[in-house]
Amino acid sequence: MAIDWNKERRNGFVLLALLAWLIGASPHLMGWALSGTPPDALVWNLTHYHVSYQEFGFLRRGLIGSVMAPLFAVLPNGGVAEYGVMLGLDLLLCMGLAVAASRMFLPLADAAPGQRFLAAAILIAPVGMMQMGYDMARLDHVNFVLTGMAVTSILKGRAWLAALLMTTAMLVHEAVLFYGVPVVVALALRRSLTEAATIALPALAATIALMLWGGTEIDLATTLPPEANLAASVWTREIMEPARGFPPSHYLIAAYAALVPLLLLHRHYRLNTEVPDLLLFAPAATLALFALGVDYGRWSHCLFFSVLLVLAAAPALDRRRGADLSPLPVKIAIAPWLFPLGPIGIALLYPFIPWIV
């Protein structure tokens, strides 16, 4: 029986992706094992699984908690079972993303130039799968899957389904308005203004609803279980918190980590000799998050995902996946971005560097 090497390569890619996820998650899991108590990062994320419409009414980021409420109601608050559900869901989501990436970006015999680089970036770049593990159980990962499904829906001419998916994503976590909605709408606009409006209008309505009624006057810290209320202050904030007071090097590194994916997208257009269009600029909407929130590493990760969405849609647009990375200045510019320094982090960039050095 002949071996299907394409399938074997894809399986190997998925296994390496899950290994990268585990490397990124290792500080949280090791800290839990050594101390016997869940680390703050996991307690923070578990908070979102306890905030539901059933208990608090309509508010932002309440959809996942509402779905999980019946299950969590029979589990001990903040217990191993709750964390098992949360981390198991995240692992399944990341596995699904890894499988999709293996089908779209794994280099094959007819791989486009630069495609090997993109596959490697997913596996070893700080903004790739290692960041997925370090950010394990973030609501972003649910939205990555929903946005990927919305892109597929648009390419199949199902604008109504894409609208439903993106509106759902807005109720999961509103940051998708910047890194997901613009790409999906830009893709829809290539088909027709009607399809773009079908997606944009519900997303805009959800945004307005979240702005008007998505907060709460209730101090959730006093109503959520003490074992899962670390992020309770999120729902009393008017807007996200801009990053202030960091050293200049922090801003320079954050700017570099954010601009390289945009450079890769530009080189993708050069490879395909395409003129600039709205889809080229759509991922840049993610840059707004850098002005609104302190999680610079996380925003860089979201920006890379947004660029990957555009590249994933390339064949349906009669383009080749990949990017023209042949010029030496481009290679020099992107090399440090690819270097495996561990995950990019969240507010603290490159948290693995103290271990490495």
KOLKE-9046 format. One record per residue (C-alpha): residue number from 1; x, y, z. Coordinates in nm, 2 decimals, padded with zeros to 4 digits. Layout:
N
R  pos      c1      c2      c3
R  NUM       X       Y       Z
...
***
This chain:
357
R  pos      c1      c2      c3
R    1   00.00   00.00   00.00
R    2   00.15   00.33  -00.11
R    3   00.21   00.59   00.15
R    4   00.03   00.92   00.11
R    5   00.32   01.16   00.19
R    6   00.10   01.47   00.16
R    7  -00.13   01.33   00.43
R    8   00.18   01.23   00.64
R    9   00.32   01.57   00.61
R   10   00.00   01.73   00.72
R   11  -00.03   01.50   01.02
R   12   00.32   01.58   01.12
R   13   00.24   01.95   01.09
R   14  -00.06   01.92   01.32
R   15   00.15   01.72   01.57
R   16   00.42   01.99   01.57
R   17   00.16   02.26   01.60
R   18   00.01   02.09   01.91
R   19   00.37   02.06   02.05
R   20   00.42   02.43   01.99
R   21   00.08   02.49   02.17
R   22   00.20   02.28   02.46
R   23   00.53   02.48   02.48
R   24   00.34   02.80   02.50
R   25   00.11   02.66   02.77
R   26   00.39   02.51   02.97
R   27   00.44   02.80   03.22
R   28   00.08   02.79   03.32
R   29   00.06   02.42   03.35
R   30   00.40   02.39   03.53
R   31   00.30   02.67   03.77
R   32  -00.03   02.49   03.84
R   33   00.15   02.16   03.90
R   34   00.41   02.31   04.13
R   35   00.19   02.54   04.34
R   36  -00.13   02.33   04.33
R   37  -00.34   02.63   04.24
R   38  -00.43   02.76   03.89
R   39  -00.22   03.05   03.77
R   40  -00.37   03.39   03.73
R   41  -00.39   03.36   03.35
R   42  -00.62   03.06   03.37
R   43  -00.83   03.21   03.65
R   44  -00.87   03.53   03.43
R   45  -00.99   03.32   03.14
R   46  -01.22   03.11   03.35
R   47  -01.40   03.43   03.47
R   48  -01.54   03.46   03.12
R   49  -01.69   03.12   03.14
R   50  -01.89   03.22   03.45
R   51  -02.04   03.54   03.31
R   52  -02.38   03.46   03.15
R   53  -02.69   03.63   03.02
R   54  -02.90   03.41   03.24
R   55  -02.75   03.56   03.56
R   56  -02.65   03.91   03.46
R   57  -02.86   04.00   03.16
R   58  -02.71   04.12   02.83
R   59  -02.35   04.23   02.86
R   60  -02.04   04.20   02.65
R   61  -01.85   03.87   02.64
R   62  -02.14   03.69   02.79
R   63  -02.22   03.44   02.52
R   64  -01.97   03.17   02.61
R   65  -02.06   03.18   02.97
R   66  -02.43   03.15   02.87
R   67  -02.36   02.84   02.67
R   68  -02.15   02.69   02.94
R   69  -02.38   02.78   03.23
R   70  -02.59   02.46   03.23
R   71  -02.27   02.25   03.24
R   72  -02.09   02.46   03.50
R   73  -02.39   02.46   03.72
R   74  -02.33   02.10   03.81
R   75  -01.95   02.14   03.85
R   76  -01.76   02.27   04.16
R   77  -01.68   02.64   04.12
R   78  -01.32   02.68   04.01
R   79  -01.26   02.31   04.03
R   80  -01.04   02.09   03.81
R   81  -01.35   01.98   03.61
R   82  -01.43   02.34   03.50
R   83  -01.07   02.40   03.40
R   84  -01.07   02.07   03.22
R   85  -01.37   02.18   03.01
R   86  -01.22   02.51   02.94
R   87  -00.87   02.38   02.84
R   88  -01.02   02.09   02.65
R   89  -01.23   02.32   02.44
R   90  -00.93   02.54   02.37
R   91  -00.72   02.24   02.27
R   92  -01.00   02.12   02.03
R   93  -01.02   02.47   01.88
R   94  -00.65   02.50   01.83
R   95  -00.63   02.15   01.68
R   96  -00.90   02.25   01.43
R   97  -00.70   02.56   01.34
R   98  -00.39   02.35   01.30
R   99  -00.56   02.11   01.07
R  100  -00.69   02.39   00.86
R  101  -00.35   02.55   00.85
R  102  -00.19   02.22   00.74
R  103  -00.43   02.20   00.45
R  104  -00.38   02.56   00.34
R  105  -00.01   02.65   00.42
R  106   00.18   02.32   00.44
R  107   00.44   02.33   00.15
R  108   00.36   02.08  -00.12
R  109   00.53   02.02  -00.46
R  110   00.35   02.32  -00.61
R  111   00.39   02.55  -00.31
R  112   00.40   02.92  -00.39
R  113   00.72   03.11  -00.30
R  114   00.73   03.21   00.06
R  115   00.48   02.94   00.16
R  116   00.74   02.74   00.35
R  117   00.81   03.06   00.55
R  118   00.44   03.10   00.64
R  119   00.41   02.74   00.75
R  120   00.72   02.77   00.96
R  121   00.59   03.10   01.11
R  122   00.28   02.92   01.23
R  123   00.49   02.66   01.41
R  124   00.78   02.86   01.56
R  125   00.72   03.23   01.53
R  126   00.63   03.40   01.86
R  127   00.29   03.50   01.72
R  128   00.21   03.15   01.60
R  129   00.10   02.84   01.77
R  130   00.31   02.90   02.08
R  131   00.11   03.21   02.15
R  132  -00.21   03.01   02.11
R  133  -00.08   02.79   02.40
R  134   00.04   03.09   02.61
R  135  -00.30   03.25   02.56
R  136  -00.48   02.92   02.62
R  137  -00.86   02.94   02.66
R  138  -00.89   03.30   02.55
R  139  -01.22   03.39   02.38
R  140  -01.01   03.50   02.08
R  141  -00.96   03.13   01.99
R  142  -01.34   03.08   01.96
R  143  -01.35   03.38   01.74
R  144  -01.06   03.27   01.52
R  145  -01.26   02.96   01.44
R  146  -01.59   03.15   01.38
R  147  -01.41   03.40   01.16
R  148  -01.24   03.13   00.96
R  149  -01.58   02.97   00.91
R  150  -01.72   03.31   00.80
R  151  -01.45   03.35   00.54
R  152  -01.53   03.00   00.40
R  153  -01.90   03.09   00.40
R  154  -01.83   03.41   00.20
R  155  -01.62   03.22  -00.06
R  156  -01.92   02.98  -00.10
R  157  -02.16   03.26  -00.15
R  158  -02.34   03.23   00.19
R  159  -02.33   03.58   00.31
R  160  -02.62   03.52   00.55
R  161  -02.42   03.25   00.73
R  162  -02.11   03.47   00.75
R  163  -02.33   03.75   00.90
R  164  -02.46   03.51   01.16
R  165  -02.11   03.39   01.24
R  166  -01.96   03.74   01.28
R  167  -02.25   03.86   01.49
R  168  -02.20   03.57   01.71
R  169  -01.83   03.64   01.73
R  170  -01.90   04.00   01.84
R  171  -02.10   03.86   02.13
R  172  -01.81   03.63   02.22
R  173  -01.55   03.91   02.23
R  174  -01.58   04.25   02.07
R  175  -01.21   04.27   01.96
R  176  -01.31   04.07   01.65
R  177  -01.45   04.39   01.52
R  178  -01.10   04.50   01.44
R  179  -00.92   04.18   01.32
R  180  -01.20   03.97   01.18
R  181  -01.50   04.17   01.06
R  182  -01.29   04.40   00.82
R  183  -01.15   04.10   00.64
R  184  -01.48   03.92   00.61
R  185  -01.66   04.24   00.49
R  186  -01.38   04.32   00.24
R  187  -01.41   03.97   00.09
R  188  -01.78   04.00   00.07
R  189  -01.74   04.34  -00.11
R  190  -01.55   04.17  -00.38
R  191  -01.87   03.97  -00.46
R  192  -02.13   04.25  -00.42
R  193  -02.22   04.55  -00.21
R  194  -02.53   04.37  -00.09
R  195  -02.33   04.08   00.06
R  196  -02.10   04.32   00.23
R  197  -02.39   04.51   00.38
R  198  -02.55   04.18   00.49
R  199  -02.25   04.12   00.71
R  200  -02.15   04.47   00.81
R  201  -02.49   04.59   00.93
R  202  -02.56   04.31   01.18
R  203  -02.20   04.35   01.31
R  204  -02.25   04.73   01.34
R  205  -02.58   04.67   01.52
R  206  -02.41   04.43   01.77
R  207  -02.13   04.69   01.82
R  208  -02.39   04.96   01.91
R  209  -02.57   04.73   02.14
R  210  -02.25   04.64   02.32
R  211  -02.16   05.00   02.36
R  212  -02.50   05.10   02.49
R  213  -02.58   04.80   02.71
R  214  -02.28   04.58   02.72
R  215  -02.14   04.71   03.05
R  216  -02.27   04.66   03.40
R  217  -02.30   04.86   03.72
R  218  -02.28   04.54   03.92
R  219  -01.95   04.46   04.09
R  220  -01.91   04.11   03.95
R  221  -01.63   04.04   04.19
R  222  -01.89   04.01   04.47
R  223  -02.13   03.79   04.27
R  224  -01.89   03.55   04.08
R  225  -01.73   03.26   04.27
R  226  -01.41   03.38   04.44
R  227  -01.23   03.10   04.26
R  228  -01.32   03.25   03.92
R  229  -01.35   03.63   03.95
R  230  -01.01   03.77   03.87
R  231  -01.13   03.94   03.55
R  232  -01.44   04.08   03.71
R  233  -01.33   04.44   03.65
R  234  -01.35   04.40   03.27
R  235  -01.72   04.46   03.27
R  236  -01.71   04.79   03.46
R  237  -01.46   04.95   03.22
R  238  -01.59   05.19   02.96
R  239  -01.31   05.12   02.71
R  240  -00.99   04.92   02.70
R  241  -00.69   05.05   02.87
R  242  -00.42   05.22   02.65
R  243  -00.06   05.11   02.73
R  244   00.13   05.39   02.90
R  245   00.45   05.40   03.10
R  246   00.64   05.13   02.92
R  247   01.00   05.19   02.81
R  248   01.06   05.30   02.46
R  249   01.20   04.96   02.36
R  250   00.86   04.81   02.44
R  251   00.68   05.02   02.19
R  252   00.95   04.96   01.92
R  253   00.93   04.59   01.96
R  254   00.55   04.60   01.96
R  255   00.55   04.81   01.64
R  256   00.80   04.57   01.47
R  257   00.59   04.26   01.57
R  258   00.28   04.42   01.43
R  259   00.43   04.56   01.10
R  260   00.60   04.24   00.98
R  261   00.26   04.06   00.91
R  262   00.16   04.36   00.71
R  263   00.49   04.35   00.52
R  264   00.42   03.98   00.45
R  265   00.08   04.07   00.31
R  266   00.23   04.34   00.09
R  267   00.48   04.08  -00.04
R  268   00.19   03.85  -00.11
R  269   00.04   04.11  -00.33
R  270   00.38   04.16  -00.51
R  271   00.40   03.78  -00.57
R  272   00.06   03.79  -00.74
R  273   00.12   04.13  -00.91
R  274  -00.21   04.25  -00.77
R  275  -00.30   04.62  -00.74
R  276  -00.38   04.73  -00.38
R  277  -00.74   04.68  -00.29
R  278  -00.95   04.70   00.03
R  279  -00.85   04.34   00.12
R  280  -00.49   04.46   00.14
R  281  -00.57   04.72   00.40
R  282  -00.84   04.53   00.60
R  283  -00.60   04.36   00.84
R  284  -00.45   04.70   00.93
R  285  -00.77   04.77   01.12
R  286  -00.62   04.55   01.39
R  287  -00.38   04.84   01.47
R  288  -00.66   05.02   01.64
R  289  -00.64   04.77   01.92
R  290  -00.29   04.89   02.00
R  291  -00.44   05.23   02.08
R  292  -00.72   05.09   02.28
R  293  -00.56   04.81   02.49
R  294  -00.25   04.72   02.67
R  295  -00.22   04.36   02.54
R  296   00.04   04.44   02.27
R  297   00.16   04.08   02.22
R  298  -00.20   03.95   02.19
R  299  -00.28   04.22   01.93
R  300   00.02   04.12   01.72
R  301  -00.10   03.76   01.73
R  302  -00.45   03.87   01.61
R  303  -00.29   04.08   01.33
R  304  -00.10   03.78   01.21
R  305  -00.42   03.57   01.21
R  306  -00.60   03.85   01.01
R  307  -00.32   03.84   00.75
R  308  -00.34   03.46   00.73
R  309  -00.72   03.49   00.66
R  310  -00.64   03.69   00.35
R  311  -00.38   03.45   00.24
R  312  -00.60   03.15   00.30
R  313  -00.86   03.30   00.06
R  314  -00.61   03.35  -00.21
R  315  -00.69   03.05  -00.44
R  316  -01.06   03.14  -00.44
R  317  -00.94   03.49  -00.57
R  318  -00.72   03.33  -00.84
R  319  -00.41   03.41  -00.64
R  320  -00.12   03.20  -00.51
R  321  -00.07   03.16  -00.14
R  322   00.27   03.27  -00.03
R  323   00.47   03.59  -00.06
R  324   00.77   03.72  -00.26
R  325   01.04   03.71   00.01
R  326   01.33   03.69  -00.23
R  327   01.48   04.05  -00.18
R  328   01.76   04.04   00.07
R  329   01.63   04.35   00.26
R  330   01.30   04.17   00.31
R  331   01.47   03.86   00.44
R  332   01.67   04.06   00.69
R  333   01.36   04.25   00.80
R  334   01.16   03.94   00.88
R  335   01.43   03.71   01.02
R  336   01.41   03.83   01.38
R  337   01.03   03.81   01.37
R  338   01.05   03.44   01.30
R  339   01.31   03.36   01.56
R  340   01.16   03.11   01.81
R  341   01.18   03.31   02.14
R  342   00.87   03.15   02.28
R  343   00.53   03.32   02.27
R  344   00.50   03.69   02.20
R  345   00.32   03.73   02.53
R  346   00.04   03.96   02.63
R  347   00.13   04.29   02.80
R  348   00.48   04.16   02.87
R  349   00.65   04.09   02.54
R  350   00.86   03.77   02.50
R  351   00.80   03.63   02.85
R  352   01.03   03.33   02.77
R  353   01.34   03.54   02.71
R  354   01.45   03.54   03.08
R  355   01.44   03.16   03.07
R  356   01.64   03.15   02.74
R  357   01.91   03.39   02.85
***
